[in-house]
Amino acid sequence: MTSPKPAWRHSGFWLVFGLLLASVVISLGMVYLSLRGRDTPVVADAYDHGLDINDQLQRSHLAARLGLSADLDYDAGTHVLHLHLHAAQPLLVHQLQLRLPHPVDAHQDVTPTLQDLGNQHYSAVLPANIHGQHYVLLSTPDWRLVGRVEFPFTHAELSAR
């Protein structure tokens, strides 16, 4: 008479045990991903933020009607960004703001101070550690221009979108 095989020598054992083990590993992986990449909570004024989109679109349309565009030149050696604003008509600019938000990591967002050099020319010193892709938002309370750059770059153009 032959002795019975141990349980681990049966294929049915590995099928059941393998499925259980795989489900535990996948579950632990999902817990890790959910804790590591958690979303930010929904803000209480989400409706108001939705209305801001309409305001941004109106500001872009005004920039297009004014024939606005801008040229950006970046000197990676000195970390200086030069900006030249173009308009179809002479333009008085007050409260010009430049923002360089990172598409993924808010800690890499940059909001440099623009220095008015006259004749629609501006410059700003950027941090030495800026790298990778960034959106470029040039705006006043009335209009805005947008673009995208990847640091280090030499030239880029902003337009109304």
Phi, psi and omega in degrees: 000137181267145179281148181294148178290149174295157185301323184290350179270357179265138181293329178298323177301312182292328177296310181292311182296320180296318178296317178296315180296318179297320180292325177293315180296315179296320179297316178296322176297318179294321177297316179300312181295322181290326178282325182284321185248041184291146180282158175284150181293153177292132181283154183293330182257042182300326179297317179296322177296325176295323177292333178298332179298318178298321178296318179296320178296319178296321179293323177292320178296321178296319178299321178293319179295327179279353181069037183276143170204169181212145174253134177245133173233129183242130176257105184293336180289319182257351181063033180254132177256125177254136183232132175237119183268131178247139177218152179293331180230159176306141189228128172267121185249123174237144177058048177284129182234137176244128176233141177236076180285142175278139184293340185237315188250109182295340179290343179263005177295144180230133174233086183284159176271124180275135176254125181282118179263359181091157177056042178063025175251139181221159174218158179209143176266126181259158177298148182292335184268012179287133181202166177078190182283143174215145168282157176235121179238112177251122188209160167235179176297342185260324185220169177208149174238144182228157177191185180216138179226161173234115183284142354278139177234168179250321182214142175210159178238141176250143179219169176279127180240000000 
